[in-house]
């Protein structure tokens, strides 16, 4: 029994040993789980750090690119500022030239106004003389009417005195003498009236002839200038016949802006300078034929399309005026007298084509030349 009891005690160790091994195994498994979880969390942290580093590198690259663009834009702005300063000086010089031209035109306009005032004074004087002559004639007509009435009364008295001829022969003779004197006075007044009417007709005819001569002179000047304009346009069209967009409309010669200027610019390019040189040559040929007493000008009108400009010029007014002024300066440089040139800008407000197509915009961007009187 003792042996059996010992065997039972020996056999009872194994369950505890198994329990200890199981517990140890669970601890090892728990440790392995903790290690795996820590490894996973560490790997995730490393991956997040790499992603953050990649984002930071991308942001640094973007900032580097933005810095380079900013430096380039700064350089462009500095260059544009220099260009605007040069254009400002050019515009100020143009303004001074225009002020000088305006002063000259104002002086000429004053001279014309003085001449017109003198002519108006002469006409007013003639009209005053005619009015006085008409008033004098009316007075003479009234006097004649009064004398006619007096003669009627005397004739009535004469008829009544014939019945008393025996008693009033002396009075009758006196009345006859008075009647003869009155008749003579009436005759003189009628002669004076005829002379006054003749003088009045002569004055009226003289005034009418003066107005007719003035109108004929104006018509002759206009027709003569129209003939020179037609010849000028003919020569100009012949000189610019290689450009199909050049056209004549009424009394205006139209040149597309693309033939003369770069886009959004008021400076003539090489081709534009060659075309303006042709215009100057044709104008010089006509100038040699125009009489010195004819007061003519070549008007240069600048036009744009309706689309606003936002670069060098504040608006289309400045662009159209600057282009017209640039052409006038080039014509002066070619030898055209400045007193026969006028520059004007009309922006987009006088289109020749009201459409919204690119072809319509192209037709509206133009320079017009008009040979006219001052």
C-alpha positions in Angstrom: 0.0 0.0 0.0 2.9 2.2 0.7 4.3 1.6 -2.8 0.9 2.4 -4.3 0.7 5.6 -2.3 4.2 6.7 -3.5 3.2 5.9 -7.1 0.1 8.1 -6.8 2.2 11.0 -5.4 4.7 10.6 -8.2 2.0 10.7 -10.8 0.4 13.8 -9.3 3.4 16.1 -10.3 2.7 16.0 -14.0 -0.6 18.0 -14.0 1.1 20.9 -12.2 4.0 20.7 -14.6 1.6 20.8 -17.5 -0.2 23.7 -16.0 3.1 25.6 -15.6 4.1 24.9 -19.2 0.7 26.1 -20.4 1.0 29.3 -18.4 4.5 29.8 -19.6 3.3 29.2 -23.2 0.5 31.7 -22.7 3.0 34.3 -21.4 5.3 33.7 -24.4 2.4 34.0 -26.8 1.3 37.2 -25.0 4.8 38.6 -25.2 4.9 37.6 -28.9 1.6 39.4 -29.4 2.9 42.5 -27.7 6.0 42.4 -29.8 4.0 42.0 -33.0 1.7 44.9 -32.0 4.7 47.1 -31.2 6.3 46.1 -34.5 3.1 47.1 -36.3 2.8 50.4 -34.6 6.4 51.2 -35.1 6.2 50.4 -38.8 3.0 52.5 -39.1 4.8 55.4 -37.4 7.8 55.1 -39.8 5.5 55.0 -42.8 3.6 58.2 -41.6 7.0 59.9 -41.0 8.1 59.1 -44.6 4.8 60.4 -46.0 5.1 63.6 -44.0 8.7 64.0 -45.2 7.5 63.5 -48.8 4.8 66.2 -48.3 7.4 68.5 -46.9 9.7 67.9 -49.8 6.8 68.6 -52.2 5.9 71.9 -50.4 9.6 72.9 -50.5 9.6 72.3 -54.2 6.4 74.3 -54.7 7.8 77.1 -52.6 11.0 77.1 -54.7 9.0 77.2 -57.9 6.8 80.0 -56.6 10.0 82.0 -55.5 11.5 81.6 -59.0 8.2 82.8 -60.6 8.0 85.7 -58.2 11.6 86.8 -59.0 10.8 86.5 -62.8 7.5 88.5 -62.4 9.5 91.1 -60.4 12.0 91.4 -63.2 9.2 91.7 -65.8 7.5 94.4 -63.7 10.8 96.3 -63.5 11.2 96.1 -67.3 7.6 97.1 -67.8 8.1 100.1 -65.4 11.0 101.2 -67.5 8.9 100.9 -70.7 6.0 102.9 -69.1 8.5 105.6 -68.0 9.8 105.9 -71.6 6.2 106.0 -73.0 5.2 108.6 -70.4 8.0 110.9 -71.6 6.9 110.3 -75.2 3.3 111.1 -74.3 4.4 114.3 -72.5 6.4 115.4 -75.6 3.3 114.6 -77.7 1.2 116.7 -75.3 3.5 119.6 -75.7 3.4 119.3 -79.5 -0.4 119.1 -79.4 -0.6 122.2 -77.2 1.6 124.1 -79.7 -0.7 123.0 -82.5 -3.8 124.0 -80.6 -2.3 127.4 -80.0 -1.5 127.8 -83.7 -5.0 126.6 -84.7 -6.6 129.0 -82.1 -4.7 131.9 -83.7 -5.8 131.0 -87.2 -9.4 130.6 -86.0 -9.2 134.1 -84.5 -8.0 135.5 -87.8 -10.8 133.8 -89.6 -13.3 135.1 -87.1 -11.9 138.6 -87.6 -12.3 138.3 -91.4 -15.9 136.9 -91.0 -16.7 139.8 -88.6 -15.4 142.3 -91.2 -17.5 140.7 -93.9 -20.5 140.6 -91.5 -20.0 144.3 -90.7 -20.0 145.2 -94.4 -23.2 143.3 -95.0 -24.8 144.9 -91.9 -23.8 148.4 -93.3 -25.4 147.5 -96.7 -28.5 146.3 -95.0 -28.7 149.5 -92.9 -28.3 151.7 -96.0 -31.1 149.7 -97.7 -33.3 150.1 -94.6 -32.7 153.8 -94.6 -33.4 154.1 -98.3 -36.6 152.1 -97.9 -37.7 154.4 -95.0 -36.9 157.5 -97.1 -38.9 156.1 -100.0 -41.9 155.4 -97.7 -41.7 159.0 -96.5 -41.7 160.3 -100.1 -44.6 158.0 -101.0 -46.5 159.6 -98.0 -45.6 163.1 -99.2 -46.8 162.2 -102.7 -50.1 160.9 -101.3 -50.6 164.1 -99.3 -49.9 166.2 -102.4 -52.3 164.1 -104.4 -54.9 164.7 -101.8 -54.1 168.5 -101.8 -54.3 168.5 -105.6 -57.8 166.8 -105.4 -58.9 169.5 -103.0 -57.6 172.2 -105.2 -59.4 170.7 -108.2 -62.6 170.7 -106.3 -62.1 174.3 -105.3 -61.3 175.1 -109.0 -64.5 173.5 -110.2 -66.5 175.5 -107.6 -64.7 178.7 -108.6 -65.5 178.3 -112.3 -69.2 179.0 -111.4 -68.0 182.2 -109.9 -65.5 183.1 -112.6 -66.7 186.6 -112.9 -66.0 187.3 -109.2 -62.9 185.2 -108.8 -60.7 185.3 -111.9 -57.8 186.6 -110.0 -58.3 183.9 -107.4 -58.6 181.3 -110.2 -55.3 182.4 -111.8 -53.6 182.1 -108.4 -55.1 178.7 -107.9 -53.8 177.6 -111.3 -50.3 178.8 -110.4 -50.5 176.9 -107.2 -51.8 173.9 -109.0 -48.9 174.1 -111.5 -46.4 174.5 -108.7 -47.9 171.5 -107.0 -47.8 169.5 -110.2 -44.2 170.4 -110.7 -43.4 169.4 -107.1 -45.2 166.1 -107.6 -43.2 165.6 -110.8 -39.9 166.2 -108.9 -41.0 163.9 -106.1 -41.9 161.2 -108.6 -38.5 161.6 -110.2 -36.8 161.4 -106.8 -38.9 158.3 -106.0 -37.8 156.7 -109.3 -34.2 157.4 -108.6 -34.5 156.0 -105.0 -36.2 152.9 -106.4 -33.5 152.5 -108.9 -30.8 153.0 -106.2 -32.6 150.5 -104.0 -32.7 147.9 -106.8 -29.0 148.5 -107.5 -28.1 148.0 -103.8 -30.2 144.9 -103.6 -28.6 143.6 -106.8 -25.2 144.4 -105.5 -25.9 142.5 -102.3 -27.2 139.5 -104.2 -24.2 139.6 -106.5 -21.9 139.7 -103.5 -23.6 136.7 -101.9 -23.6 134.8 -105.3 -19.9 135.6 -105.8 -19.1 134.4 -102.3 -21.1 131.2 -102.8 -19.4 130.6 -106.2 -16.0 131.1 -104.6 -16.8 128.7 -101.8 -18.2 126.1 -104.3 -15.1 126.6 -106.5 -12.8 126.1 -103.5 -14.7 123.0 -102.5 -14.8 121.6 -106.0 -11.1 122.3 -106.4 -10.2 120.7 -103.1 -12.4 117.7 -104.1 -10.4 117.4 -107.3 -7.1 117.4 -105.4 -8.5 114.9 -102.9 -9.6 112.6 -105.7 -6.1 112.9 -107.3 -4.5 112.3 -103.9 -6.6 109.2 -103.2 -5.9 107.9 -106.7 -2.1 108.3 -106.2 -2.3 106.8 -102.7 -4.4 103.8 -103.8 -1.9 103.2 -106.6 1.0 103.4 -104.2 -0.7 101.0 -101.7 -2.3 98.6 -104.2 -0.3 95.6 -102.9 -2.6 95.7 -99.7 -6.1 94.5 -100.6 -7.5 95.8 -97.2 -6.9 99.5 -98.2 -10.2 101.0 -99.4 -11.9 104.4 -100.1 -15.2 105.3 -98.6 -16.7 108.6 -99.7 -14.2 111.4 -98.9 -12.1 109.1 -96.6 -9.1 106.8 -97.2 -9.1 103.8 -94.9 -6.0 101.9 -93.8 -6.2 98.9 -91.5 -4.2 99.4 -88.2 -2.6 96.0 -88.7 -0.7 97.4 -91.7 0.8 100.1 -89.6 1.0 99.1 -85.9 1.7 96.0 -83.8 -1.2 94.8 -81.6 -2.0 97.3 -78.8 0.8 99.6 -79.8 1.0 103.2 -81.1 4.6 102.9 -82.5 4.8 102.4 -86.3 6.7 99.3 -87.2 9.0 99.1 -90.3 6.1 98.2 -92.6 4.0 101.0 -91.3 6.8 103.5 -91.7 7.1 102.4 -95.4 3.4 102.8 -95.9 3.4 106.3 -94.3 6.3 107.3 -96.5 4.2 106.4 -99.6 1.4 108.6 -98.2 3.8 111.5 -97.7 5.2 111.1 -101.2 1.7 111.2 -102.7 0.7 114.2 -100.6 3.9 116.1 -101.6 2.9 115.5 -105.3 -0.5 117.1 -104.6 0.9 119.9 -102.5 2.9 121.2 -105.4 -0.4 121.7 -107.3 -2.6 123.2 -104.5 -2.6 127.1 -104.6 -1.0 128.8 -101.6 -4.2 130.6 -100.7 -6.2 127.4 -100.2 -6.5 126.7 -96.5 -6.4 122.8 -96.4 -5.5 120.1 -93.9 -5.0 116.4 -93.9 -6.9 115.0 -91.0 -5.6 111.7 -89.5 -8.3 109.9 -87.5 -7.6 106.9 -85.3 -10.3 104.2 -84.7 -10.3 101.0 -82.6 -12.7 98.1 -82.1 -15.1 97.9 -79.1 -13.0 95.5 -77.0 -11.3 97.2 -74.1 -7.5 97.4 -73.8 -5.9 96.8 -70.4 -2.2 96.9 -71.1 -0.2 100.0 -72.0 -3.1 102.4 -72.5 -5.9 103.1 -70.0 -8.6 103.0 -72.7 -9.2 103.0 -76.4 -9.4 106.8 -76.4 -5.7 107.0 -75.6 -4.7 104.3 -78.1 -6.6 105.8 -81.1 -5.3 109.3 -80.3 -1.7 108.1 -79.8 -1.8 106.2 -83.2 -3.1 109.3 -85.0 -0.5 111.5 -83.4 2.3 108.9 -84.3 1.3 109.1 -88.0 1.2 112.9 -87.9 4.7 113.0 -86.4 6.0 110.6 -89.1 4.4 112.7 -91.8 6.1 115.8 -90.4 9.4 113.8 -90.4 8.8 113.0 -94.1 8.6 116.8 -94.8 4.8 117.5 -94.6 4.2 121.0 -93.0 2.7 120.6 -89.5 0.2 123.4 -90.1 -1.6 121.2 -92.7 -2.0 118.2 -90.4 -4.6 117.3 -87.7 -4.6 114.3 -85.4 -7.9 113.0 -83.8 -8.9 109.9 -81.9 -12.4 108.4 -82.0 -11.9 105.2 -80.0 -14.6 102.6 -80.8 -17.5 105.0 -81.2 -17.6 105.3 -85.1 -17.5 101.7 -86.4 -17.8 100.8 -90.0 -19.0 97.3 -89.1 -21.4 96.8 -86.2 -20.8 93.0 -86.0 -19.2 91.0 -83.2 -17.0 88.8 -85.4 -13.2 89.0 -85.6 -13.6 90.2 -89.2 -15.8 93.1 -88.0 -13.3 94.0 -85.3 -10.5 94.0 -87.9 -12.5 96.4 -90.2 -13.1 98.8 -87.3 -9.4 98.9 -86.3 -8.3 101.5 -88.9 -6.7 104.8 -89.7 -8.7 107.3 -91.8 -7.2 110.0 -94.0 -9.3 113.0 -95.1 -8.2 115.9 -97.2 -10.4 118.8 -96.3 -10.5 122.6 -95.6 -9.7 124.0 -92.3 
